[in-house]
Every structure is written in structure tokens, then in C-alpha cells.
């Protein structure tokens, strides 16, 4: 707790307030007296009057972290970014996002931090069975800490506890929706559990140019499960073009093969299914992964069976 308070004081020296001076002085006086609840109440009043103030949201979230924990602090920052982004400059958005990252990765409790570092030693040794209980304890003590949640999810995935992994990713993504890596993992878990509509619904609120190649891949594959048509072909070809020569997930070739099979274009379907089989073997995607979010093994059998039947047909 002392460490957290000292961090708050250090951060304060970098903040320049263009707010009501009397209100700010009152709030800071409470803080100087270690009266954090009254300091938070005062800063909330300042924030209410100045809902687009970067300075105010930083102070409110820091005090919430101190008093209420991660979930409350992160919610405040995320709502600020979601509701007021059009009022902010790019530099202000960057400042708030950096503060969010700091909040998400900061430990409030010494016990949870100790448990986390004990778990990290186990994870480095690939001892996920021993690491997971430590992380579960840490998460109970300090809910909403992204470091804990992301490591917890990793252990659950490695241990084949996919339902728990999925639930942990959902929690992490709710707290950290601007983290691309977390969103990518959640989208793939949604695909694994066949929640295709959730993937598509999320994609409809996004700007295509802002999405990663991995996000575009899982979205296109989810849409494929809903309709195999020219739109899917176009989406897969755009992903290949956007990769600019970089390797794409072999499932892209499977998707193209499935689309052309549906359109009864045997030549194109054969071409892409053969490429899918070849690229899957080269990437060893099945041999090296216990977690197979795209159920690649099933798709591989489907492609091989169709190719075999096609070759045997007159």
C-alpha cells in the first residue's frame, strides 16, 4: 500500500491542472492528510464538472485503485475513453491509455504480488499445475489485475481447462478491451466454442483498418460458418493481400477451399484444399499445439476426405 501511495504522489507532479483551483486545492489537502476517501469524493466532484478532463480521470482512477481496487479504477478509465474519445487529442488518448496500462499491471496487495511471482517461477518451469492454484489465490485477493488474469488464462489453456480459460478471457477482455492480444485470444476461444455470432457482432463495431491480421482471420472464419459465398472469398483474399508476403494462418486456405466447394468450382476448391493440407503439415500446427482454437484437425480430415472423393470420382 505504501508503494502505491508513493507512486500516486510521483504521478501527481507530472499533472498540470486547468481546473477550478479551489476545488483542486481542497482535494489535494485531503490527500496530503492521508484522508483518501474525502480526496476521492472531492475529485469525483471535479470530474463530474469536467467529464473530459484527463487530469481529473487520472486522479479519480488512481484513488479508486487505492481504495476500491482494479475493477473500479479500470472501469472509470475505460468509460472515459469510450464516451469521450471525440473530445480528446491523440496525445491525450495516449496518456490515458498508458495510465490504464499502469493501473492494470500494478499490484495493490503485497500478498497477491508474492503469490504472482511464485506462480511465475512455476510457469517458467512449465509447472502449470502448481502455478494455477497460486494465481487463483492471487486473483481472489486482488481481482482485476491483468498480470494475474493473463497468467491464469495461460495456465488454464496449457492444462486443457478450456471452459475456465474462456471465462477468464471474458473477464480480462471486459477490463482490458483495448488490448489487442487479449481480444485476439478471446475471439479464437469464441470460435472454438462456436460462438460465431459474438465474433461477428464485435466486428461490426470495429474499424477494419484498426484490426490485426489475427483478428481479421478469426472474424472471416466465423462469417464463413454463417455463409459460404463470394463475400467470404473476398475477405480471405484481402487477408492474404494484407499480409504482404507474410505467412497467413493455414485456415485461410481451408476457408477458400470450402467457399469454392460450395460454389461447385472443383478446380479452385482442389487447389486451396491441397494448399491447406500442405501448409498445415509445414507449420506443424497440430503437432505442436494442444490448444487448437480453429479445430484444425477436424478441418484437415474434411479437406483430405473431399480431395480423396474427388480423385476417385469419374
Phi, psi and omega in degrees: 000318179300321179298317181296318179297318180295324177297318180299316180296317180297316181297327184297328183292344181265359185262130177250119187264126173251048186240180178300116188298321182294318179296317180297315180298321179296314180297318181290331177294317176300317181295317181299333179269009183062023177266074187294322178301316179289327176298318179294316178302318180293317181291329175296322178295318178298317182295322180298321179283333182235069188293349179249018181274119177296318181301315184292317182293327177295315180294316180299312183294323178296318179290325176295321177299318181295319188259322189248342180103180188297315189300317181294315182295316182292322179301318180299314182292317182295320177295322178299315180292321183289318188269337187238016185301325182292344179266359187250147172280165180299324180291324178292319177300317180298317180300315182291320178296321177295321178294322177300316180299318179297316180298315184295331185253010181264136177271136179260326184249134178297322182297316181293323178296318179298315179297320179299312182291329173297318179295323180298323176298317180294320181295320178299331178268007182061027178264073186288332177298323180278329183287321187299314178300325178296318180290324176298319177296315180299321181292327177293323181286321188225079183291140175094359178283118185295325178302314180294313184296317181294322178289323176299315179298319179301315180296315180298320178294313182295331180271001179076016178270071193289327178295315177295320177302314180299315180297319180294321178296321178300315179297316182296318182293325177297323180276339191220057186286352178267359179273111183298319182297316179297317179296320178300315181293322179293316179301318180292324176293322176297322177295316180302319181270012175062030175271060186296324181297324179295321179296313183294319179299317178297319184296330182292342179262005185252156172270124187305319184291341180272351184273148179283164178300321180294319178295316179297325180296309183291326177295315180295322179290325177295318178295328177300323180292340179268327182198122177263101185209191183296329178298321178293319177302312181300318181296317180293319179294325177293325177294317178298316179295319180292336179290339177051050176091346178287153179297139175253162177301131180306337179297339176299317180291324176297317180300317178296319179299318180294320179299313182289330174297318179298324180275005178060032173264087188298320182298312181291320180298316179299314181303312185282325176295320178296322178293322178299314180298315181295313182291327177296319178294318181293321183279348183051038186298329181273318184295329187258359184233128171279324178273115183237080188299332181268005182051050185301324181300319178295316181294325179296318178296320179299312181296315181297318181295317180294317179298320179295315180295322180294320180292328182278339183286145182293000000 
